[in-house]
Amino acid sequence: MRSENRIPVQSTPQDRPIKRHHTARYYAHRVKESLTTRVSKLICTIFLALLFLVGIITFILWLSLRPHRPRFHVHDFSIPDLAQEGGFQNAQIIYNVTARNSNQNIGVYYDSMQLAVYYQDQSIGGSRLLFPFYQKPKNTTVIAGVLGGAALTVTSQRWQQFMADRARGEVVFRVEVTSVIRFKISSWDSKRHRMHANCPVGVGPDGLILPRYRINRCPRATSLPLDPPVTGVGVDL
């Protein structure tokens, strides 16, 4: 049998993989990069944790305070002279409206307040109400008065329209209360807001408010803040 002679082949140095020996500077750079990454991750984690904590605290405060705007109700509204054909010469409107602050821990500043009465979307009178005042939490303020004379502009033609509605059994008006308010929480005051409360009211042939309009809650809407917040003014809670 024929045998084969195999000559071992030895690889040349060029074919062998070269081991690279990294310098101390290289390892120092790798350690520095690792520390920078860890510090960045730690800072991000702390920031996100603080942000989450602030969100939780804000949500808990909101739940505990439960802020609400004041609620207005009409308790009385009457035109006593409506029962007279020529009563427009001495016509008067008697009103009684309440403003309720239902918040547990939030006070309300009323910087100004105005009342206007509308008939068929036309103003027939109005006046400024009260002086600036502060309303404590869980408190009700009575807004009552009489519109007459120069504050009430009712012509004979308008009065005839009242008479026509009166013959049908009901004369419908709209009472609008406009207020500039600020909320107060401890020593912090909010921005000023303009609030409108629109209260539909109807009177019968005798000029007195009809039962279904009595103590009705008035729809309301608040516009954008009027100016920057004012702090440190007024009565504490």
Secondary structure, 3 states (H helix, E strand, C coil): CCCCCCCCCCCCHHHCCCCCCCCHHHHHHHHHHHHHHHHHHHHHHHHHHHHHHHHHHHHHHHHHHCCCCCEEEEEEEECHHHHCCCHHHHCEEEEEEEEEECCCCCEEEEEEEEEEEEECCEEEEEEECCCCEEECCCEEEEEEEEEEHHHECCCHHHHHHHHHHHHCCCEEEEEEEEEEEEEEECCEECCCEEEEEEEEEEECCCCEECHHHCCEECCEEEEEECCCCCCCCCCCC
